[in-house]
Amino acid sequence: MAFITMTLFLRTKMHHTSPNDGSIYMGALFFSLITCMFNGFAELSMTIQKLPTFYKQRDLLFFPPWAFTLPIWVLRIPISLLEAGIWVFFTYYVIGYDPFVGRLFRQYLLLVCVHQMATSLFRFIASLGRTMIVANTFGSFALVIILLLGGFLLSRHDVKSWWIWGYWISPLMYAQNAISVNEFLGHIWKKPTLSSNGTLLSNDTLGVYILNSRGVFPHGYWYWIGVAALLGYTVFFNFCFTVALTYLKPLGKAQAAVTEETLQEQQANLTGQIRSVELSTHQGSKGKSVVASTSEGRAAEIAEIARRSNVSSAGSHSDRLGATDAATSGGAKKGMVLPFQPLAIAFDDICYYVDMPGEMKEQGITETRLQLLKNVSGAFRPGVLTALVGVSGAGKTTMMDVLAGRKTGGYIEGNISISGFPKNQQTFARISGYCEQNDIHSPQVTVHESLIYSAWLRLGSEVDEQKRNMFVDQVMDLVELNSLKNSVVGLPGVTGLSTEQRKRLTIAVELVANPSIIFMDEPTSGLDARAAAIVMRTVRNTVDTGRTVVCTIHQPSIDIFEAFDELFLMKRGGQVIYAGPLGRHSYKLVEYFESIDRVTKITEGYNPATWMLEVSSVAVENRLGIDFADIYRNSELHQRNKALIKELSTPAPGAKDLYFPTQYSQPFFIQCAACFWKQRLSYWRNPQYTAVRFFFTFVCGFMFGTIFWRVGNKRSKQADIVNAMASMYAAVLFIGINNSSSVQPLVEIERTVFYREKAAGMYSALPYAFAQATIEIPYVFVQAAIYSIMVYSMMDFEWKAAKFFWYLFFSFFTFLYFTYYGMMTMSLTPNHNISAIVSSAFYLIWNLFAGFLIPRKKIPVWWRWYYWACPVAWTLYGLVVSQFGDLENPMTLLDGSTQPVKEFVKSYFGFHHDFLGVVAGVNIGFCVLFAFVFALGVKYLNFQHR
């Protein structure tokens, strides 16, 4: 920014001969101040991130708050010295400020004080807000008041009496006065003030005349007043920061949704009553439903899960397929209102490689690829619940991602077949489901709406709405979500559903797609025993419909482990060491490992899963001198599995390969309609985003209207037009930047959901981008209407329909392209923090090239191209020329001459009224451009690396 600024305000193009020259220098000084101010804004997010740890340590009496705040203040001083030094020593002489070296060091000291004041202010605001949303809102309002009443956008002479208090308390006012007198009382400005025809315009020197015309106090001692005031504000804000941390508590978290059954159970626990509740939704093996008291609920429930599993796993594979066929033909099973085709997946000699990490190459490894899976073979069948188990680093999730086609990089070798036919990822996505470990869902829709949305996009167009809704209802019953039907999903760990409820919703979202094969990545991770039992009951219900279900499990409890039918065990390095049935009480697994020489026998009552991982560890292999992967490859079990893989890799007589005429279940326009339906619900239920944005616009409109009261009808002198333009310039930047920054976290959340839904084959990227961009239009229009009606009437611009609608037009498209710009930068960057940094750099550049601080005609020719590429410059062009570009009223310029308003706008700013249509088209073009790049970003860039 220092390089751009010093080449824009280059001394060879900057003169010291007229009041208009002084206005350009004043703009350069103002930009230096706001650059330091905005650099301090980063302190807000950094402080918010530290607060949770601080509150915990404070409550444990680690230290008093001042011991936390004082080091932060002290450690920021070197940063202030460095940032101000880089700016001043790069720009001062290149721009052409007064050459006296003492004034250079005075400007340096002042900018250090400004940076210290700004960082202290935003730390204090962060301690008041305590969350990013609240703190950002407070910070934005603080910036609006400080900058509007800082003495540059509106001179002291033009500040209304009801806002003069704001002028005197604005820290930027003292900084603006100090930096201005430091420059304009210098020797280079001690020249007579002459008019355009060479006559003496004032007895004051040129520098003093410029200071007086801008409402700045023309006395040298105001520099030291400014420095003292900034230091005082720094101490005051740090003191308030300490007080806030001493007395304010962290804002409470919203609680997760609680079902009626949970409340009844909690009440029974409190009163000591024994309440009978049915904890299993399926019939036991003897035909009796399992009923347990609340106090015995967990044990009975988990025991029932294990018992059902053992009874099931004791049968042969043919028995299982027969049961599946019976369930399918009978149609009485839960979730079977829509038929599906049971499918088996077989895979042989699967290898997976990634590029060798640079860290490993530095250690002397010469290979170019790192192998994560080594010749993995196996098969998963309908109606069989398979556990994919291994220690951390064994490749469980990698294996599942490879089979499901979720890998975004790497190299895959081997054969994968679906019921005998080679796997095709596009068709496979239509008949498979993938339940991710992180339970990713749109936070502002209800449980029922999430399922309706998933079914709408993933069931074929031949399924009518009535049958689709009936199927959704049966899936909700299957996974026991009826009591949560109208609960909003919320954000994980913050609002809405609990972890266990989100797990069940994740399973249901995949089930409503009516898949034949379902992958589940650690469905019980992070759950207590009771919640895990509920989730496993849901998984068991799913398997009992005849589907093929595979779950990765990390160190399962004995009860959870017994719920599985088969085990696929991997060791570190991506190799299989067991693939086969578990048997009742895991006796087949135990029998296999105990048959290996010198392997420690399992003790009675010990968890077979824990024992299995212990006896197959790398340490045991090294101690015994064996390789469990080699033992498995030479075993009879491996030969049987190979035969099964060969059998399942051969199509049955008369079987046909999976075929779908289109890549997606629904046509393009239905995808757009469904995505827009969900976005409409999400925006309507998100007042933190929509209502806060309207509130911010209303307050800004009120502040702008009262600060710039009736400036629209004042056209007698140059300062009046500049004031009117200042109101437009400030509104565009403040409200536009607020739109851009507030939409980025929202897009980041929805983009994470988009990655999951796109991988599931729900829709292409363009319908998502269309819905995300289109839903903003009505909200931005209401925002622009609120602002335009308030400001246009209070500023008293000319009441002509054409002029008002031009004002509304440019306000609407400006706020819209800022919103789309925030969405675009979010689509091009990994997260909203990086997006905010990238965006902030362009905000400053747009501010600089907007045509307000330095008019286009004064911009050096090598930078003038960027003026035409700056969206804010086109907005100011349209707003100014639509209001003043056709006025013939005479006005007095700074040099004492008179000129019609339209001629001044044309000669000074370079704005032509007959160019208005082109300007309107360019504003629309920026909206289309940013929305188009946003769509390309979400289509081609994927920051979720797997």
N, C-alpha and C positions, 0 to 999 in steps of 0.2 A: 504493500500500500504506500509506503514511503517513496518507492521508486516511481509509481504511477503518479502520485501527487506532485512530486518535484518536477517530473517531465510535463505535467499538465500545466502547472503554474510556473513555467520556466521563465527565468529572469529576462531572457532576451525578448520575450513577448510581453513582459510585465513592465509597466511604466509608472512613474510617480509624478504625473503632471496634472491630473484632473480628479475631481471627486469620484467619477466613475471608476478610475484606476483604484482609488481607495476602497471602493465597494468590492472589487475583485480580491484585494488583499484581505479585507475583512472576512470574505468567504473562506479563504485559505486558512486563516487563523481559527475560524469556527470549526472547520473540518478537523483541524488538529485536536481541538477540545473534544469533539464528539467521538473521535477515534479512541482517545484515552478513556472516555466514558464507556464506550461499548466493549473495550478490552476488559474493563472491570466487571462486565455483566457475566462473564464466565465464572466469577466467584460464587454466583447464586447456585448453580447446579453442583459445584464442588462441595459447597457447604451442606446442601440438602443430602448428598451422599454420605457425609460424615455424621449427620445427626443421629441416626439410629444407634451407632456405636457409642456416641457421646452420651446419649440418654441412659443407656445401659450402664456405662461406667460411672456416670454421675449418681445414679440411684444406688449403686454399690459403694459409693463414697470413695472412689478412687482418688479424686482430686476436686477442688472447688472449680467452678466454671471459669474464673479469671485465669486459672492455670492452663486452660484450654484455649482461651481467646487471645491471650497476650502473645504466646509464641506464633500464632497464625499471623497476627498483625506485624510482628517483628520480621518474620520470614518473608512477608510480601514486600518489604522495603527494598531489598536488592532487585526484585523483579521490577518494581516501579522505576528504579534507577536505570535498569537495563532497557526497558521498553521506551521510556522517555528519551534516553540517550540515543537509541537507534533512530527514533523519529527526528529529533531536533538536529543531530549532527549530520544526518543525511539530507535534510530538506532545507535548513535555514539559509545557507548562502546560495544554494541552487535556485530557490524560489526568488531570492532577491530582497530579503528583509533588510532592515537597517544594518549596515556592516559593522557597527561598533560591537566588539566581542563581549562587552559587559551585557549587552541586551540579549545576546545569544544565551549566556549562562542564566540570565533571568528567566528567559522563556523555558529553559530546561528545568529550572527549579519549579516553575509554576506547573508544568505538565507532570512532574513527579507528584506534586501535591494533588493535582486533579485525579491522577490514577489512584493515589492512596485514598482519597475521598470516595471515589467510585467503588473500589473494592470493599471499603468499610460499609458503605451504604447497602450494597447488595448482600453482604454477609448479614447485616441487620434484617433486611427484608426476608432473607431465607429463614432466619430464626423466628420471625413472626409467622410466615406462611407454613413452614414445616413440611409441606408437600410441594411438588413441582408445579402442579396446576395453580394452587393458591399463590405461591411465591411468584410465579411468572405473571399472574394477573396484577399482583401488587407492584412488581417491578416495572411492568409496562405502564401502569398509571403514574408511578414515580417519574419515569423517563418523560412521559408526556408533559407533566407539570414543569419539570426541571428545564426541558428543552424549549417549550413554548414561552416560558417566562424568563428565559436566560438572557434576554436583551438583544438577541440577533434576529430571530424570526419576527419579533415584534419589538420595536424600539420602546424605550421607557416613556417617551412622549405619547405613545399610542395605547399604552396599557390602561384599561378602564379602571375606574376608582375602586370597583368591587373586586378587582384582581390584583391591585397594587401590592397587597400583602404577599401574594405569591411571588412577585418580582423580588421583593426584599429577602425572602427566605430561600430563594433558589440558589444553590451553590454555584450553578453555572453562570449566574449573573456576575458574581464576584470574579470568577475566572475570566469571563468575557471582558469585563472592565479592565482587569489587570493585564491581560495579554494585549489588549487594544492600546492602552496608554503606553505600554512598553514599546510598542512598535511605532505608533503615530506621533509620539513626542520625540522621536529620534531625529537626528540631524538631516536625514535624507528627505524628511517631510516638512522641513522648515523652509517652505517656499510660499510666495504670495498666491492667494487663491484667485484664479482668473476664470472669467466666463469663456464661452466658446468663441466669442469675437475678440478676446484679448483684454477686455476691461476688467478692472478690479472688482471681484465679486464680494469680498469680505476683508475686513481688517485683520482677521485671524489668519494664522498660518494655515497651509493646506491640511496638515495633520489635525490641528484643532478643529477646523471646519468639518472635516470628515467625522471626528468624534462627536461633535455637537449634532450633526445631521442624523447620526445613528443613536442618539440618546445616551452616549457614553460620557461619564464624568471626565472632563479634560484636565485632570490634575495628576501629577506624577505620584503623589502619595497613595493613589488608589491601587497602585501595583502592590504595595505592602499591605494595604487593607485586604486585598484579594488573597494574598498568600496567608495572612493571619486567619481570615475567615475559613479558607480551605483546611488549614491545620485544625482549627476549632471544630469544624464539621467532622474531620477524621476522628478526633478524640471523642466527640459526642456520639457518633455512630458506633464506634467500638465499645463505648460505655453502654449504650443501649443494647448492643449485641450481647454483652455479658449479662445484663439484667434479664434479657429475654431468655437466655439459656439457664439462668438461675431459677426463674419462676414458672416458665411455661412448660407444660407437659406435652409429650408427643400426641398427635391427633390419633384418636382411636380408630381401629380397623372395623370395617363392616363385617358382620358375621356371615357364615355360610348358611345356606338354606337348610331348614330343619323340617322334616316331615312330621305329620301328625302321629304316626306310629312311634317315632323317636321320642317325641314329647311325652307320649303316654308311658313309654318305657322308663324315661328319666323320672317321671312322677312316681311310678311304681317303686323305683329304686330308692327314692327319697323317703317314701312312706313305709317302706319295708313290706309292701304287699307282694304276694306271689301271683303274677298275672300270666295266664296261659296265652302264649302266642304261637302261631304256626310259623316255624322258621324255615320250613321246606315247602316248596311249591309242587314237588313231584311225589308220587306214591313210592313208598318203600318197596323192597323186593317181595314182601309178604302181603302187599296190597293195603297197608295201613299208612296213613299220613303221619309224619313225625311231628309230635307236639311236645313242646318243652316249656317249663316255667322260665321266667326272666332270669332267675339266678342260675339256671342250668343251660341257658340258651346257647352260649358259645360252644360248650363241649358237645351238646347234643347235635347241634347243627354241623359242626366239623366232622363228628363221627358219622353222621348220615352221609355227608359228602364222600367220605372215605369208603363207607360200606357200599354205596351205589357204584362207586368206581371199581371196587374189587369184584363185585358181582359181575359187572360188565366185562372187565378185563379177563375174567376167568374163561369166558366163552371163546370160541374160535372166530377167525376172521369171517368165515362164511356165515356164521350165526349173526355177526354184526351187520353184514350186508343184507341179510334177510330181514333183520329188524328194521333197517333203514328203508328197505323197499316197502315193508308193511306200513311204516309210518307215512311214507310218501303217498302210497296208494290210499291209505285210510283217510288222510286229510284231517284227522282229529287232533293232531299234534299242534302245539303252540307254534305260531309263526309260520305255518305251512299253508296259509290261504293262497299263496302264489306258488306254483310248482317250480322246482329247480332241478337241475341235473347233478346228481352226486358225481364228483370228479376226484380222481387220485392224481397226485403229483409225484413223479419219480425223477431222480437226478443221479447222474453217474459221473464220477471223476471231476467234480467241480473244483476249479482252481481260481483264485482271485488274487490279482497283483495290484499294487499301487506304485507310483514313482518313488524311488528311494529318497527318504527325507535327507535334507542337506546336513543335518546334525550327524546322521550315520555315515554319510560320505566323508565328513571331516575326521571320523574315527578310523578311516582307512579302508572302508568297505567299497569294493570296486563294482559290485553289481548295480545295474541301473534300475532294477525293480525289486520290490519287497513283497514276498508272498505271504498272504494272510490266511488263505484257505488252501489245504493240500489234499487233493484227490478225495474229496468228500462225496460219499454216495449214500443213498437212502431213498425211502418212499414214505409218503404220508397218505393215509386212506380215509375214505368217508366214514363217519361215525366213530372215529378213533381220536382220542385226545392225546396229543403227543407233547411231551415236555422237552424243550431244547435247553440243555443244561451245560454249564462249564464254569470254570473260574474266570475272573476278570482277565480279558485279553485272549480268551479261548476262541473268539470269533462267533459267538452266538448271534448277536445282532447283525454282524456282517453277513453271516450265512442267510439269515432271514431276509435281509435287504436284497441280497443277490437273487434269491428265489422269487421274491415279490417284485423284482425289477425296480427297486427304489434307489439303487446306486446312481449317483450323478457323475462319477468318475471312476478311474481304475480300468482294469482289463480282466475280462471273465472268459474262462475256458471250461469246456465240458458240455454235457448234454442235459437238458431239462425237457421233460415231456409231460403233457397233461392228458391223462387217460389214453396214452399211446401215441399222441400226436406231438410233434415239436412245438414248444411253447412260442407263441407270438405275443409280445408284450401288449400291443394295442388291444387284442381280444382278451388277453388274460386279465387286464385291468377291469374288464366288464364283468368278469365272473369271480373276482377275488376281492377280499377286504383286508385292510391293514390297520390294526389298532395300535397307534403309536404310544410310546411310553409317556409322552408329555401331555396327552389329552388336550389337543388343540381344537378349540371351538370359538365361534364368534361370540363375544361376551354379552352382547345386548339382545340376544334372542332367547326365547324360552326353550325348554326341553322339547316340547311338542313341535314347535316351529323348526328346530334344528332337524328333527326327523322328517318332517314334511318336506323341507328343503332338500335333504339328501335323497329322499325317495323320488321327488319330482325330477331331479336331474340324473338319477342313476337307474331308475326303472325305465323300461322301454316305452315308447310312445303308444304301444298297443294297450298298455294298462291305463284304464280310465281313472278319473279322479276319485270316484266312489270306491273302487277296489283298492286304489293306492292308499286312501285314508284308512280303510279297513285293515290293510296289511300293517300300516304304521301302528294302529291301535293294538294289534295282536303282538307286534314286536315289543311295544311298551309293556304289555302284560308279561311277555316272556322274560324281560330283563327287570321287571318289577320297578317301573318308573312311573306308574300311574299317579302315585301320590305327589310326584314332582312335575306333573304335566305342564303346569303354568309357571314354574319357577324359572327365573332368568338365570342363564348359565353363569355369567360373571367371569371375573379374572381369577386364575388359579391362586389360591392362598390369600386372596384379598376380599372378593365378594362372591356371592352366588353359591354354587354347589360345592360340597365337600369333595375331598380327593376321591373317596370311594364312589360317590355319586357321579363324579365326572368319568371315572373308569367305566361305569355301567353305561353312561351316555355314549362314550366312545365306541363301546361294543354295539350299542343299538344303532348308532349312525351307520356302521358298516352292515349290520343285519338288514336294515331297510333296503339296501341295495340288492337283497336276495342273492348273496354270493354262494358259490359252492365251496370255496376255500377261504379260510380266514386265518391271517397271521396276527398274533398278539405279542407285542414286545413288553415283557415284564408287567403283566396286568396287576400283580399284587405288590409291586414295589411301593414303599412309602405308606403302607396300610398296616393297621394293627390287626390282631388275629381275627376279630369279629368282622371288620370291614373286608379283610381278605377272603373270609369264608363266604360272605355275601357275593363278592365278585366271582369267586370260583363256582358258586351255585349258578350264577348267570352263565358262566362259560360252559358248565355241564349241561345246562338247559339248551345251549346252542348246539353242542355236540349231539345231543339226543334228537335233534331234528334231522340228523343224517349228514351234517356238513363235515368237511375236513378242517380240523382246527389244530394249529400249532402254536405253542406258547413258549417264549423264552422265560426262564425262571432263574433267579439268582439266589442260591442258598435257601430253598423252600423249607418251611416247617414240615414236620412229619405228616400232619393232617392234610396240608395242601399237596404234598408230594403223593400221598395215597390216592388223590383224586384223579391222577393221570392214568392212562391206559398203557402208553408206551413211552420209552425214554430214548432220546438221542443225545448222547454224552460226548462232549468235545474237550480236548485238553489244549493247553496253551500252545499256540503255533498253528491252530486251525486244523487239527486232525481228529478223526472219530476214534473213540475207544470203546463205545458200546452203542448199539442201535437195536432195540428189541423190546419185548413186552416187560412190564414190571412184575405182574403177577400179584396175587393176594399178599398183602403186607410186604410187597417188593421181594418176594422170595426168589423169583427168577433172576433179578438183578444181583441179589446177594449170592445166589448159587453160582453165577458166572464168575464174580470176582473172587469168591472163596476157593474156586477151583484152580486159581492161579497160585503157583508155588510160592510159599513164604509170605503171602498177603495176610495181614492181621484179620482175624475173625471178628465179626460184629458181635457186640455184647447185647444181651437181652434188653429191649426197651430203648435202644439207641436209635437215633434218627438215621434211616438208611441213606438219605440224601447227604447228610453231613459225613457219614462214614465213607460213602462212595467217593466224595471229593477229597477226603483225607488220604485214603489208601491209593488214590490214583494221581497224587500230586507229583510234581517234578522231583521234590526231595526224596520221596519214596522210590521213584524210578532210579534215581542216582544211587540210593542206598542198596537197592536190590539188583542193580545192573540190568534192568529190563526196560522195554519200551512197550507200554500198553497199546499203542497204536499198531505196532507190529504183531502183538499177540492177537488183537482183534482181527487184523487182516488175514491171519492164518487160522482163524477159528471157524468152527462149523456154522456159527451164527452169521458170520460174514458171508459164507457161501449161500446160506438160505436167503439172506437179504439180496445178494446179487441175483439169485434166481427170481426173487420177487420183483426186483427192479426190471429185469428182462421181461417178465410177464406183463408188468404194468406199462412198459415202454412199447408194447405191441398192441395196436388197435384191435378191439374186439370185432368179430365178424359183423359186417353191416354197420359199423360205427362210422360216424362222420366227424370231421374236424370242426372245431368251433368256428363259426363265421358270423360276422355282423356286417351289414351293408354299409354302416357308417362308423366313424371312429368313436363318436359320442352317442349316448343313448337318446339325446334330444337334439332337435335342429338348432341352428344358430340363434334364431329369434326367441325360441323358448329359453335357451340359456341366458340370453340378455334379460328376458322378463323375470326369470327366477333370481338372477343375481341382483337385479334392481329391487325386487320384492324384499330380499334379505337386507340390502343396504338401507332401504326405506325404514324398515323396522329398527335397524341398528342406530340410525341417526335420530329417529324420533325418541328412542329410549336413552339417549345419551346427552342429558342436559349439561353435564360437565363440559361437553364440547359445543353443542349448539346454543344452549341458553347463555352460557358464559360469553360466547362470542357475540351474541346479540346485546348482552349487558355491557360488554366492553365497547361495542359500537355506539350504544346509546349514551354512555358516559362520555366517550370521546366526542360525540356529536354535540352534547351539551357544553362540554368544555371549550371546544373549538368555536361554537356559536357565541358563547358569552365572552370569550377572550377576544375574538375577532368580530365583535358586535358591529353590525352595519358597515363593515368595510367594503361591501359590494357596491354601495352607491357613492363611494368617495372616489373621485377621479381627477381631483384638481392638481395633484402633484405626483411626482415620480414615486415617492414613498407609499402613496395609497395603492398604486398598482402592485408594487413590490410586496406590500402587506397582504393583499388579496392572493397573490401568487404563493406567498409563504403559507397561507392557510391551506391551499391545495397541496403544496409540497409536503407539509407536515402530515396531513390526513392520509395521503397516499402511502407514505412511508410507515406511519404508525399502524394504521389499520391493516394495510397490506402485509406488512411483516408479521403482525400478530396472526393473520389468517394463515400465512405460510408456515410459521413455526408451530401453531396449534394443530395443524392437520397432520404433521409428520408422525407423532406417536400413534395416532389413530391408524394411519396407513401401515405403519410397521406391524401393529397387531393384526390387522386384516390380511396383510401380506403373508404372515406366518400361516394363517388359516388357508389362504390361497394356495400355498405350496402343497399342503396336504390334499386339498380338494382337487387340484390339478393332477397330482400324482395318482389320485384315485380315478381319474378319467371322467370327472363330473362335467367339465367344460373346458374350453380353450381359454387362452389368456385374454383375448379381445372382449368377450362379454363381461369379464370381471372388470377390466379397465373401463369399459363403457359405463357400467353401473356405478363404479367409484367416481367417475368424472361427472356423470349426469346428475347424481343425487345432490351434488354440491350446488347446482344451478338455482333451484328454488330458495335454498337457504341463503346463498349469496345475494340473490335478488332482494329478498326481504331485508337483509343487512344493508344493501346499497340504498334501498328505499327509505329505511329509517334514517340513515345518515343524511341522504340528500334532502329530504323534507325538512329535517331539523336545521341543518346548516344553511341551506339555501334561504330559508325564511329568516333565520336569525342574522345571517350576514347581509341580508337584504340585497341580493343580486337582482338584476332587472327581471321583473315578473312578466316574461313572455314564455308561452308554452314551448316554443322551439328551444329557447335557451335552457329552460328547466330540464327538458327531456335530454338535451345534449349533456347536461351536468349529470343526470341520472345514468345516461348511457356510459359515459366515461368512468363514473364511479363503479358501476356494476362490472364492466369488463376489466377494470383495474384490479378490484378485489378478487375477481375470478382468476385472472392470470397469476396473481400472487398465490392463490390457493393451489392452482395447478402446478406452479413452480415448486411449491413445497412437496407436492405429490411426486413430481418428476425427480427432484433430488433424492427423495426417499427411495424411488425405484432404482436409482443408479448407485446407491451406497449400501453398505451392509446393515447399518442400524441408524436410529434417529439421532444419536449423538454425533456421528460423523456427518450425517446429513445437515445437522444444525451448523456445524463448523463450515462446511462447504457453502451453505446458503449465506451465512453471515459475511463471508468474504465478498460475495456478489452484492449483498445489500449495501455495503459500503461503497463499492464501485458504482452501483446504480445511483446511489446518493450523490456521488461526486460528479457523475456525468448527466445528471437530470436536467441541467440547464438553469438551475437556480443559483448555485454557488458561483458558477462561472457560465455566462451565456455562450451559446454555440459559436457566435462570431469571435469570441475571445479565446476559444479552444485552439491550440496549435493544430496545424493541418494534419500532423501524424497521429493525432488522437481523435480527429473529428469523425472518423469512421465509426468509432465506438459510441459516439453520441447517437448515431442513427441506429445502432444495435441495442441501445438501452431502452427497455420498455417504459421506465418511469419518464424518460424524456418525451416519448410520444404521448403519454398521459397528460403531462403538464402542457404540452403543445395544444392538445385538444381542449383541455379545460380553459386555458387562458384565451385562446383564439375564439372559442365559442362564446365567451362572455365579453371580451373586450376587442376582438379583432375587427369589429365593424363600427366602432364608436368614433364619431367625429369630434367629441368634446375636446377642447384645448386643455393642456396640462402643462405645469411648470416642471422643468427638469432640474437636476442637481446643479447644473452650471448656469441656471438662471434663464435659459431660453425656454420658449413655449413650442408645443408641438401637439397635433391631434393624437388622441390615445391610440388609434389604429396605426398611425405612423410610428409612434414610439415602440409599440409591440413589434412592428415589422423591422425597424432599424436597430433596436437594441437586442431583442431576443431572436430575431429572424423568423417570426411567426407570421404566416400568410393565411388570411381567412379563406381564400379560395382553395386552400389545400386541406380543408376540414374533412372532406369525404375520404381522402387518402388516409388521413390520420385515424379516422374511425375504423377503416378497413385494417390498418396495421394493428390496432388494439385487439380486434377480433382475431387477427392472425397469430398474435402472441398466445392467446388462449388455445387456439387449435394446435399450435406448435408444441406447447408444453404438455398438453393432453396427449398428443401423438407420441412424443418422446416417452412419456409415462407408460403408455401402452407398449411401446417397444422394449422399455426397461423390464417390465414384468414378464414380457413374452420371452426375452432372450437371456436375461440375467437371473441366475439362481444363486443366492448367497447362503442357501441351506445345503452345505456340503455333506454328502454321506459317502 
